[in-house]
Amino acid sequence: MQSSPQEINPILGTAMAGGFYAGRINIDGQAYALIVAPKAEGEHADTIWHSKAIDGALSYCDGLANTQTLAEAGSKLAQWARDLRTGGFDDWYLPSQDELEICYRNLKPTTEANYCWARSGINLSALDPTRPYTPDFPVQTSADPFRESGAEAFDPVWYWSSTRHASAAESAWGQYFSHGSQNYDHRYDELRARAVRRLPI
């Protein structure tokens, strides 16, 4: 079943616009539907963030802008995302920290208790803005393909965002898809990445 971004409440995990609907985000006052790429083509395993430190890619919400900055600086991961052609679209990019959090919150693969330390789960860019995780919320997604071991499921491992750590140029933010921890990793660490695109709504 295909949904369109014009629908008021598309079902999370539903096929949409070349990928799967993951939720809504606010970027500079504009609401967007966030679309996750199909796993077979749109996921990159065991890759570094970038081979050198950069000044930009600091947006918590605008993954497209971050990815463009990274690609122009020579990041192979960002170039992979920008070169991705799948689902009939060519505007894929690496999700920002807040976009990646939306993917975890709405498409959580596991039944693990959520990480409840510091600010994990606070997302001021989400529509509606969200509060910290509790042990029991968010719950495992009801979208069968995104449940653990499903064809589209995020693996219960760390995924890169496109957001650089603001005070540590050698590091970037990631999200752990087993229990939702958000933390920064050294840019040479090898994590997974999943491309996304967005549609204005």
N, C-alpha and C positions, 0 to 999 in steps of 0.2 A: 504494500500500500504506500502510495506517495502522498506526502503532505506539502502544502505550500506555505511560504512565510506570511501569507495574508490571513491564515487561520489564527484565531485568537489564542487557542490553547492546543498547539500540536503536541502529540504524545512524545515524551522523551524517548530517544532511541529510534524514532520513526525515520525511515528513509526520506531524505529531503535534499534537493539541490546538489546532487553529486556525492552526498555523504549521509550523515545521520544527525538529527536535531539534538543538541546538547543543552540548550537553555538560552537565556537572554542576557545581554550585557549592555551597559551604558558606556559609550566612549564619546567624550566631549559633548554630552547632551543629546546624542543620537542613540536610539535604541537599535540593537542588532540581534538577529537570530544567529547563534553560534552553531556552525556545522562541523562535525568531526569527519575527517577523511576515512574511507574504507581502510581497514587494517592491512589488507594484503598489499596495497600500493602505497598507503599513506603513513606507514610507521617505519621508523629507522631504528635499528638495534645497535646498542653498544657503540655510541659515537661521542666524541668530545664536543664541547660547546663551541670553542674557537681556539685557534693555536696561539693567539696573542691577546693581550689586554686591550680594551678599547674604551673610549670615553662615553659613548652613547648607549643606546638600548636600555634606557632607564624607566620606560613607561610600565606601570603596573597593569594597565588596561589595554593598550594599543599594541597588540602583537604584530600587526602588519608593519607598523612604523619601526618597531624593534628589529624585525626580520630584515627589512630593507637596509637598515643601518648595518646590521651584521653582514649581510650579503655584500654590501659595498666595501666592507672592511676585509673581505676575503674568507668569511666563515663558510666552510664546505657544508656544514649542516644547514645553514640558512640558504645557501645556494641550492641545495637539494630541495628544500621546501618550495622555494620560488620557481624552480624548474619542474615541479610536479605537475603532471597532466593526468588527471583521473576524474571519472564521473562526468566528463564533458566540460570541465572547468580548469582554468590555469591561474587562479588567484589564491592559491593555498599559501599558508605561512605558518610559522611557529607560534603557538599560543603564548600570550603574556602570562604573568603569574596569576592574575585574576581570571583570565580565560581558562587556564588549566585547572584552577580551583573549581570553576563551574563544571568542568568535565568530570572531576572527581565527585563532587557533591551530587550530581544528577545521574551519573553513569557508574557509580561505585561498583566494582566487580565482586567484592568479597563480603563476607558476613562478619569480618573482624570488627572489634570495638574500635571506635574512632580515637585518634590522637587528640588529647584535650589539654595541651600545654601551650602557654603563650597566646598568640593570636591566630593559631590555625583555625580556619573556617570563617574569619572575618573577611568579608569581601564587599567593599563599598562600591564596586563597579557592577555587581550583580543587580539584576532587576527581579525582585526587590533586594536591597542590600541585606547581607546575611550576618548572623551572629556566630560566635565560636561553636565548634562542634561539641556535641555531647557524646558520651560513650555509645549511645543508641541512635544517634541521628547525625548525618544521613544514614539511611539504611541501604542495603544492597539494592541495586536497580531492579525494577520489575521487567526491564527489557531483556528478554532471554538471550539475544545475541551478545549482550554486553555483560552478562554474568560470567563469573570466573570460568575459564576454559571455553567460553562461547566464541564464535567465529569473529566477532568484532570487539571482544573484551580487551580493555587495557590489562596488561599483565600486572600482577601485584608487586611491582618494582618501582624504582625512581624514574621519573620522566623529566626531561628538561623543559623549562619555559624559555622564552626569549628575553626575559627580564634580567639584566645584570644587577648584581648587588650594588646598592648606591655607594657604600663606603668601602667596598672591597673589589677593586677592579679585576682581580684574579678569579672572581667567583660569580656564579649566576644562580638564580632560584630554580628549585625543582619541587616536585610533589610526589609523595610516595603513595602509590595506588593500592596498597594493602590496607592501611589505616588512616591515610590522609595527612600525615606529617608534611609540613612545608619547611624547607630548609635550603641553605645555599651550599653548593658544591663547587669545588675547584674546577675551572674551565677545562682541565685536562682529564677529569673523571669521565668514565664512559657510561652514559645513561641512555635510555631510550628516548625517542621523540615521536610525537604524533602530530601531523599537520591538521590545520583547521582552515575554514574560510568563514565569511560572515555576510549576512544579508540585512540591509536596512529594513526596519519594520515600523 
